[in-house]
Amino acid sequence: MKRVLCLLLALSMALALAACGRQATEADGSAQSASGGTQPESSTVSPEESSNTQPENSAAQSESAAAPEESSDAAPESAAQPEESSMATEMEGVSLEDVTDDRTGEDGSTLVEFSYVVATVVGGDEAVTAAIQADLDSELDALLSEADELAELRLEDDYFDGAYALSQTITVERYGGQVLSLLALTYAYSGGAHGGSAYTPLCYDLTTGSRITLADLGDGVADACADLIVQLCDRIQADGEGVLFDDYAETVTDYVVLDGCFYLAEDGVVFLAGEYSIGPYSTGNIRFLISYNDLPELNSQYARETDAVTQAELADGSVYTLS
């Protein structure tokens, strides 16, 4: 019954934000974790930085809201074109541009404080680059539509005094060889005690331009990862660092080990357990890192040398993070 109530709550929030259908366990998912009415700041991360950096704490810590720089004059019905970007950083293969593009009403009041990152792939094979860019543009179009729909909801909300919020940041988690991994973290607030967040992994094969799937990783890899994640969940429970649902061992394969819930990082395969997936909202989002050292079945084109600990070593904080 606890799982049904939590999942119904998560589904209700996802429908209100028009964010369903992103495969990560919602709010299927990257995308996780701030207190009501606040908005995390956009940031960029170079490909050389480690993917093990802990994300924001969705249960206990909230990023301070970045003050909106400019307001768009566009009506909430239409997706306003991005105004002046606040920062652009060109990296090897990927350009990330921070944009503030609030949704406003006809009277000029702010309906939705909205910020996001435009990711642009530069260089490389023309066909591959075009395929990846088309997918990234599709993700951005969905986010812009979500902002417009959220603005419409705010216009119909006669009980909330203030602006809703929607923000998305993107970090580069791995770039090189045959892999490009980006991780989007989306936060939305539409009144109430707190907002919701979800991770969206964007993991591409640089020889095809297609997203990498579990099947691409190799035979038996998904099952091996599921077994290791259950062991990590056992450890979370034993350490008292999070309270998971009682049936987490049976539902890891239903809510975590899925296409759209993982990416290839510098040191291993990272799986994302979103809010309400295998634990309540207070648990937040969880990132499970399965070291490449623990996956001998992994197809060689995706593996890489790493100093990350193995599952057997289970060093504190090195194989999973609560965010």
PyMOL commands that set and color helices and strands:
alter all, ss='L'
color gray80, all
select helices_A, chain A and resi 2-16+126-156+214-217+221-239+248-255+281-283+292-294
alter helices_A, ss='H'
color red, helices_A
select strands_A, chain A and resi 87-90+94-100+103-104+110-121+164-176+179-189+196-205+262-264+268-273+286-291+320-322
alter strands_A, ss='S'
color yellow, strands_A
deselect
rebuild
show_as cartoon
